[in-house]
Amino acid sequence: MPKIDVKLAEQLPEPKENKIYKITGAELFTSQVRAYKGLRVTMESTDGEKAVSALWTRTVAGERSKLGAFVKALGDDTDSWVGKTIQFAAWRQGNREIRLVN
């Protein structure tokens, strides 16, 4: 049987509600299966736990959506997000809120 050209993606959990994280990266990506455009936000908590959140990009977002919560707290310039410390005050579907810590 021939070898296939594949690598396994790193599986990091979503951030947890009420935890504080420092954003370590924000990069645009395209999903492999359906070519959706998104933004991958990587972060590390104060106790060293790593997490990631995929934000699907669109021109209009509700402020309680994943994308909307990030933009409401941090603005639309994703380059400026890196290094910021945030708290996930609410992180459930339809009820997402991020607070800027610094």
Number of C-alpha atoms within 10 A of each C-alpha: 3 4 5 6 5 6 6 5 6 6 8 13 11 15 21 16 15 14 14 22 26 21 21 17 17 20 12 14 16 13 10 8 6 7 9 11 16 17 18 17 21 21 27 18 18 12 9 10 12 18 19 19 17 18 19 18 16 9 4 8 14 13 17 19 19 23 22 21 22 24 18 16 16 17 12 13 8 16 10 12 21 15 14 15 19 23 21 20 17 18 20 14 9 12 13 20 21 23 18 16 12 9
